[in-house]
Each structure stands twice: as structure tokens, then as C-alpha cells.
């Protein structure tokens, strides 16, 4: 099994040519744009973690071009079909479902969305980046209104004895029982000013063997930002010496062992 990151929360998990694509999105930041709708459409079936624009706005194009199934919550499926996903390709799923897709077994869990802290909100809204990217800001606000959160989902992807737990937003549903000790935790790293301390309780709860970071790039300025992941990796190394943290490069493949 291998994992690749294509910017924002777009992650591909593959084995022997069979691919699963999570939250496909083409960066609004042209400097960082590392993929295209055409490239994403060549990957496998699509799994959506939640409905926000940076996880779904390009799904209709990717799904229609690649003729791929789109697995998502009922609310998100309804909206995506209206936006252009062929109805026969939209597959409604719920927490507790088990999906067989090629060599993979995917278990669906209830997730939760990160809650932005006040400091981050104020830093973002009163930054000069708002002025420098004002039209982008307006476009993002319009897109966000059209793309409600919906049900948040997490996925455990299994291949024989290898397991990956994939999150699209850095939070967990308090009452959900998540798998512990997975080989890789795919962890989105964006949305708080206190990410270092905020993230550690999730690691303690899930007890992964390794961490694969994503969603840390500045893909939709001025709302997003580039997160320096090195301090987090260093902190994890100090507290959990046997826990490896991968800070991936765009498009590179990382084996899951």
C-alpha cells in the first residue's frame, strides 16, 4: 500500500494499480498548483470526508471525467448530484458501513470538524492578505455558502493486515469508537493557531504507528496558510520517539509498512 498527497486534503491510497482518492481539490493558489482535474480523474473511486468547498468543489468535474463512483454522506451526495455528479455514480454512505473496493476494505466512522479558535480567526480576518487576495476571499465566501459541511466521515482503509485511518478535518466525534494502533494516521494539519498542543490528545487517543500529514499548504489564500510542520514533528519525536511523522511532498508515493 502507498499514500500520495496532491495538495489540500487530496490524498490517494493505492496498491498494485488500484487507487482510492479522498477529497480531490485543485489548489486555488496557482503557485502551489500541483495537480489538475484531468490527473485526479485518472485515479480511483472518490471518498468524501465532508462537504466544504475545498473537499468537494471539483468533485463533479473529476467524477464526470473519470466516470468514478463518489462515496459520501446523503446531504453531500444530494448537493453533488445537483452540481453535476451523475446520479448513478453517487453512493450514499453512513457511519458503520463497510465497503469493499478492489483489494481494500473501507470502514466508515463518524467524524467531526475542527473548530477554529478566536486567535486564528482574528489573525486571518485582520491580515493584509485579505487585501492582497480580496477577490479570492470573496470567491471563497461564496463557495463556502454553496458547500455546507454536512455529515463528517472518517475512513479506515485496510489491506490484509495493514490499516490506515484517514481524517479530512482535525477532530473526532466524542462518542465514536475509532480503531487504535493503525499503521498510518492521515492527519490534516490546518485550522488552529495552537496546532501543536491541540493535536497531541488525538495522537494519545488513537495511538498510531506513524503519521502522514496533509492539508498544511496555503491552497486557498487568504483563508488558508502554509503551516510549518517541523515543530510538530520535533515535538512528536520528543514525546513519542518511535512515532514517525511524514511531511509529504506533492505527488510523491510513500509506502505503508
N, C-alpha and C positions, 0 to 999 in steps of 0.2 A: 504494500500500500504506500502511496505517495501523496503529499499535500503540496499544492501550489497556491500562491496568492496573486491576485490580479488587481490589487488596489481596493480601497474602501473595505467592504466586508465580502468581496467576491473571492470565494475560496473554492478550489477544485480538489476533490479527492478521487484518486484513480488507482486502478490495478489492472495490469495486463490489457491495457487499452480501453477498459470500461471506466467511464467518468461520471461523477456526480458534481453538479455545480450549485453552489449556495450563493444566493443574493447577488446575482450579476448586476454590475453597475459600471458605467464608463465615466471616469473622472470628469468633473466639470472644470478642473484645473488642467488646462492644456499642457502646461509644463510637465505635469506628472502623468499624463495620459499614457498608459502602458498597454492598453488592450482596445478592442473595438467590438461593436455588436457582432460583426462578422466572425471574429475569433471566438467570442463567447458562444455563439450559435453552433459552433463545431464541437462543443463539449457535450456532456450528457444531460440527462433529465435535471430539472431545476427544483431546488428546495428553498422555500422562503421562510425566514425566521420571523419577520414581522412586516407590517405594511408601509413603513416610512419610505419616502421618495428615494433615498439613497440605497434602498434594498429592492425596490420594485419598479422604478420609473422606466427602466429599459427592458423589463421582462417581456412585455408584449412583442417588442421587436425581436428579441433573442428567441423567444419561443416560436413565433411565427416563421422566422427564417430557418431555424434549426429543426422545426417540427418536433419539439421536445415536450414531454409532459411537464406540468408545473404543479408541484405539491405545495399546498398552503392551506391556511385556515379558511373557513367558509366565507367570512366577511371579505378577506383579501381576494379570494377566488372570484367572488361576485364583481368586485371592482375591476380586477384584471381582465375579466371577460368583456366588460363594458369598454375597457381601454384597448382591446384588440387581441387578447389571447383567444385563440379558437376554443370554443366551449368544450370540444371533445378532448382537448389537451389539459384542461384544468381539473386537478384531482383534489378534492376536499379531504383534509386530514384533521385529526384531533389528537390531543394528548392520550397516550395509551396505545395508539395504533402501532402496528409492526408492518413494515414494508419490505418486500424482497425486490431488489433491483440488481440484476446481474449477479455478481458474486457477493454483493453487500446485503446485510440485514440492517435496516434502519429502524430504531425505536424512537418514538416521538414523545417528548416531555413538555409539560407546561413551563414556559419561561416568564420572565419579567423584563421590563425595560429599565435602563439606568435612569436615575433621577438626577438631573443636572443641579449642582449646588449653586447657591446665590453668587458666590465669588466668581465662578466661571461665567455665569450669565452676565454679570456686570462687566467683567473684563471683555467679553465678546461684544456687547452692545455699545460700549463706550470706547472701543478701539478705533484707531484711524483706518483700520482695514475695512470698516463699514463704508467709509467714504471712498476708499480706493476700489472697492468691489460693490458699489452701491447697486448697480443693475443686477449683479449676481445675487445680492441679498434679496432684492425684490422677487427675482425668479424663484429663489429657494422658498421664500414665504408662500408664494402661490402654489408651488409644487407640494409643499408640506400640507396645505389645506386640502389638496386633492388626494392625498395619500395618508389616511388615518392609520394609527398604529395597529389596530385590530388585535387579534389573539397573538401573543408572543410564543414562539415554539423553539425548543432546543432539540438537537438530534444526537443520538448515539449511533455511530456507524461502526459495524462490526464486520470483520473478515477473518473467519476461523477464530483464532484466539487473540486477535488484535482489535483494540477498541479506540475510537476517537469520540470525544464529546465536543460538539460544535455549538457555540453560542454566537448569536448575532448582536447581542447587546449585553453589557456587563452588569448583569443582575440575575438573581434566581428567585423563583416563586417559593415562599417560605414553607408551604405545605407539601411541596413536591419532593418525592424521594428520587434523587439523582444517583446515577452509578458512581461509585468511588473507585479510585485506583486505575483510571483509564490510562492507556499508553500515551495519548496526547490529548490535552485540553486546548481546543482552538478558542482563543480568548480575545475579544475585541477590546482595544485599549484606547478609549476616547470617551469624553463626556463628563469628566470631573476635573476640578483643579487639584484634588487630593488623591490622584490615582494610586500613588504608592501605598498609602495606608488603607485606602478603600478596598483595594483588590486582595489584600492578604487574607481576609476572612474567607473568601471564596476558595482560595487555594487550600486553606486549612480544612474546609468542609469537604471538598472534592478529592483531595489527596492524589492529584495526577502524577504520572511518572515523568511527564515533560509538558512544556507549554509552548504553543505556537501562537505568536501574537499576530493580530491583523487589525484593520480599521484605525491605524495610528497615523495615517498620512493626511495631508491637507488637501483632500479631494473635492471639497465644496466650500472654498473660502467665500465670505469671511466667517462662516459659522464653524467650520472645522479648523483644525490647526495641526501642524506637524508635532507629534509627541516624541520627545526624546526617551526612548525605551531603555537606554543603557543604565540609568539609575535603578530602574525596576529590576532589570536582570541582575545587577550587582546586589541589590537587597535580597532578592530571592536566593542568590548564591550564598549569601551570608547566613540566612535563616534555614535554608534547605539545601545543603551542599550537594546532594545527589540529584537535585531537580534542575534539569537543563531547560533554558529558555531560548527559543529560536526567534530571532528578529529577521523575518524573511526579506529577500529581495524580490522585486516584481518578476513573476513568471518562472522563477526557479523552482525545481522539484526537490522536495525534502522527504527522504524515506522515513516511514514509521517503523520502528523496530521494537 
